Amino acid sequence: MFRRLLHRNLACRSFVWLLFLGPLLWFSAVPPALHARELTIERWVVPEVKTGPYKHPGRIEELSNGDLLIVYYGGEGEYATNTGVFASRLKKGSRHWTRPSRIAHDPFRSLGNGVVWQAPDGLVWLFYVVRYGETWSTSRVQAKVSHDNAATWSDAFPLVSDEGMMVCNKPIVLHNGDYLLPLYHETGRNTEFTASDSGGLFLRYDRQKKEWKQTGGIQSATGNIQPVPIEVRDDFLIAYVRRGGNFEPTTNGWLIRAESKDGGWTWSQGVNAQFKNPNASVDFIKLRSGNLLLVYNDSMNERTPLTVALSPDLDRTWPWRRNVAEGPYDYAYPMAVQTHDGKIHLIFTSHERTIVNHAVLDEDWIKEGGPAKSWLPKQ
């Protein structure tokens, strides 16, 4: 079986690194060196890792010392009470991730999405969700900071105390040095859908005053959550946003797009974009080449395939698209970061949010095109 899977993926000109030597190896080793026009993928965290079977979503950051840090929240299930945010580190030059350790916990409330990000001044931020009731519509956002590249963390402090506020994606740095943190306000008090008044919004951080201020939100016909922005030019921003609503089959499921012309303080009405969206999270970043990268599920109803797309002209056209993973499983909640060596590291979950996957690719692999095969072995 191993030979068949490897041959199939090599045939599509992407090298997928699959390990069948046990869960410890799946977790502790990393893919071999990436060459141009290649794709490597590892099952970074598997169900056997002792943080509970539920592991979701994974978020990744490259620290100033060259280490990679991944965080996720884990526990017995999405709505379990005893959950926490866990972190694992790949030290620069190492080939082994550290065992996940818990860096945030609440003895009385459930935690949710964790996001790790290092600011230009070196301060590492951990943003995460605390759920006060039975649904995510009761959540607030808390934070911690680290002055030593995430070796130790401050006490937790409230970032947003309004009910229904959540975080999912990392901040961006604006042209004047201020930070823009994507948030969203989820309403509906339901585990199966978000109400139509749910919407993306942001916190803008003034570096001089050292304070966060809330911006206006993004409104759309069926609601939206989990925005990801890019500053295209000074004060002009584009955001792609997960559509809201339910998970019923549809022929009208599209990613939402909105614009800001004042640095993210106010936003246009969210409208349907050209990309399909099955009510699932996406990521959207600007690469050092100037190209824009969008990671999304190219489907209106399924979280497969997981697709990467490149725009060379600031979101006017998207001539290059390629599937990273496709097949019978769910591939969801992607986050991408471009490291100092130019590689693109992509984190996403699969197998009903029990596995966190770590892919490494580059722009040439995306431009080369061609289909990707299902690479994850059956459970």
N, C-alpha and C positions, 0 to 999 in steps of 0.2 A: 504493500500500500504506500509506504514511504517513497519508494522509487517512482510509482505512478504519479503521486502528487508533485514530487520534485520535477519530474519530466514535463508534466503538464504546465507548470509555471515557468520553467525555463523556455518552453515552446512559445510562451507569450512574451518572452524577452524581459522577464522580471525575475530576479532571484529572490525567492521567499525562504526565509530561514525558519524551518519548523523543527522543534525539538520534541522527541518522543521518549526522552530518557527519565521522565518523572517530573512532578510538579516543582521540586526544588530547583532543578535545572531550568525549567521554563521561566522561573522567576529570577534566578540569580545570574544568568548569563545574558550577554547582549549580542546583536548580530555582528558578523564580520565586517571589516572595513567596506564602506560603500564606494563604489566607483561610479563614474558618470553613467547616466541612463540605466540605473539599477534601482530596484525596490527591495528593501529588506523589511521583514515584519517579525516581531516576536510576541508571544503571548506573555505579557509582562507580569500581570497578576492573575492568578487562576483561583478557582473556588477553594482549593485546599489551603491557600494562604490564610493564616489564623486571625483574620479580622472580621469574620462573619461571611456568609456566602454572597451577600449583596455588596458590590463594589462599583461605585458609579458617582458622578462621571469623573474620569481622569483629566487632570489639568497639568500642564508642563511648563517649566521655565528654565532658561539657561541663566545661571548666576554669574556674577562678575569674575569669580575665580575659575570659571570654566566647568563647574559641576552642573549636572542636570538634576532638577528636582521635580518629582511628580507627586501630586496630592490627589486624594479621592475621599469620598465619605463611604463608610462601610458599617455593616451590622447584619442583623438577621433579615432585614427587608426594608423596602422604601419607607414604610410607615412604622417601623419599629421604634421604640423609645430609646433603647440603649445603643445609639449610633455615635460615631466620632469621625473626625477628619484625620486621615493618616498620610504620612509622607515617607518617601523613599528617595534615596540619593544615589546617583552614579557619579562618583568622584572623577575628576579629570584624569585621564590616563588609565582608569580602572576598567575592567570588563565585568564587574559584578555590582549589581544594585544592592543597597543595604536592605535589611528586612524592614517592612513598613512599621513605623512607630506612630502612636497617636499623639497629635499635636493640638487637638481641640476636642473638648468634651463638655457636656452639661449633664449632671446627674439626674436632672428632673425633666429635661426636654430633649426632643430629637434634633439632631443636626442634619443639615442638607448640604447642597453644593458648596464645595470649597474651591477657591481660586487663589493661586500663588503668583506674585508678580514682583519684580525688583525694579524700583524707580531709578532714574538716572543718578540720584544722590547716594545710591547704594542701599537705601532702606528697603528691606523685603517686607511686603505686605501679604497677609493672609486674610482674605475675605471669605465669610461663610454664612450659611443660613441657619437660623434657629427657628424651629417650628413650635409654636405655643399651643396649637390645638390639633385637631384631627386631620386637617387638610393644609396644603401649602399656602392657602389664602390667609392663614393666621401667622405667617412667618415675619421675622425681622432679620436685619443684617448686622452681624458683628464682625470685628476685625482684631487681628493681632499684628505686631510688627517685630522685626528682628534686625539687630544692628551687626550681626556676625554671620551673614550669609546663611541664615536659617538654621544655625546650630542651636540657638536658644531663642525663645519667644517671650514677648511681653505678656502681661495679663490681657484677657479679653476685654474689649470695650465696645459699646454700642455705636454703630455707624449710622444706621437708620432705624428709628423706633416706630415708624408708621406700620400699621398692620398690613400684611400682604406684600411687603417688599422682599425681593429676592435678588440674588446675584448668580451669574453663570459664566461670564466672560471677563477677560482681563482688561485693564485700562489701556488707553493709548496716550502718548505724549503729544500735545498740540504744538504748533509752531512757536508759540511764546513760552513754552516750557510748562504750562499747566497740564494737569492730568484730566482725562475724561473716563470715568468708570461706568460701564454699562450696568444698568439695573432693570428690573421690570416689576410692575405692580400687578399681581395676580388676584383675580376675584372669581367668585362663583362658588367657593366652598364645596367643591366636588372633586372626587378623585379621577373622574373620567373626562372632564372638559373644563376649559376656562371660559369665563363669561366674555361677552363682546366688549365690555369696557376695560378689559385687561390691556395693558400697553407697556411698551418699552419706554424707558427714560434714563437719565444719567445723573451722576454726581460729578461736578467739576471742582477740582482741587486747585486753590490759589496757593502757589508755592510761597509767596511773600507773607500772606496772612496765615498760612498753614491751616486752612479750613476748607471743608467740603460744602458746596451749595447745590441744591437740587435744581435740575433744569426742567423745562417743559417736556411733555411726553409725546409719544407717537401714537396716533389714533388710526384705526383701520376698521373696515366693515365688520369683520368677525373677531376683532381683537388680535393682539400679537404679544409675544413674549421673547425674551433673550436676544436683545439687539447686539449687533457687532458693527462698530463704526470704523471708518477710515477717513483721515483728513486728506482730501485730494489736492487742495491748495489752501492757502491761508484763509481760515475761517469757513471754508466750504467743505462740508462733510457728507459722506454717503453712509447709510446704514442698511444692512440686510437684517431681516428680523423673521424669526419663526412665526408662522401663522398661528392664530389661536383657534378656538372651537373644540370639536370633538374628534374622535378617531373613526367615525363612520366612513365607509367607502365613498369616494367623491371623484368627480371628473373636473373639479374646479379647485384643486389644491395647489396654491402657488406661494412661493417665498414672497415676503413683503419687503418693499424698498421705500426708503424715505430719505430726504435731504435736509441739511441745515446750512444756512448761509451766514450764520452769526456765531460760529464756533461751538455749536451744539447747544446753545441756550434754548432755541426754539426749532421745531421740526415741521416739515410738510406733512400732509396727510399720507399715511402709508398706503401704497397701491401695489397691485399684483406685479411681480417681476417676471422675467422670462424663465425663471428656474422653478421646477417642481418642488413641492415640499409636503411631506406626509405628516405635518404637525410634529416636526423634529428640529432639534438644535443644529446650527451651522457655525462655521468659522470663516472669517474674512480678514485677511492681513495684507499689508503692503510689503513686498520683498525688496531687497536692496537693489535689484536690477531695475526697479520702478514698476515691474509687473504686479498686478493684483492677483491674489490667490483666494479662491472661494472653495470651501469644502462642504459638501452637502449630499443629501440622498436624492438621487435622480429618479424620484417616484412620487406620486401623489398619495400613495396609500401604504407603502412598505418602506422600512428603513434599510433597504438594499436596492441598488448598489450604493456604496459609498464612493463618491466621485470628487475628483479635484479638477478645477478649471483655472485657466490663466487668461487675464486680460492685459494686453500690451498698451492699451490706450485709455486707461483710467475709467474703466467700466463702460466704454462705448461698445466694444465688441469682445467676444469670448471665443477665440478661434481654437483653443486647445482644451480638450476635456479627456479625462481618462479615469477609469474605475480603479480604485485601490483594492476594493473587496466587493464581491458579489456572490450570491448563492442563497442557501436556505436559511441563513441566520440574520439576526438584526445587527447592523453596524451603525452605531449612533453616538451622539455627543462628541463630535470631533473637536480637537483643538490643535492648532499648528503653531510652531515657532521656528524661525530660521536662525540657526546658530552661527557663531562667528566664522565657521569654516564654509558657510554657504549651504549646508545641508538643511533640509526641511524635516523636522521631527513632528510626527503626527500621532496623537493619542486618540483612541476611540474605544468604546465598549461593545461587547457582543455577548451572545448566549444568554439573553434575558438579564443583562446587567450583572453577570457573574465573572466576566473576564475583561480585563483592561489590556488593550493591545497597543504596541509601540511600533510605528512604521517609520522608516527613514527613506527619503527619496530626494530628487532634485528636479529642477525645472526641465532639464533635458529629457528626463524620463516622461514627464507629462507631455512635452511637445512631440515625443516620438510616437505617441498614440498606440492604438491596439488594445484589445480587450484584456481584462484581468480575469483570471479564473477563481473559483471558490478555493481558498487555500486552507480554511480552518477544518481540521478533522472532525468527524462526528463524535458527539459525546457518547 
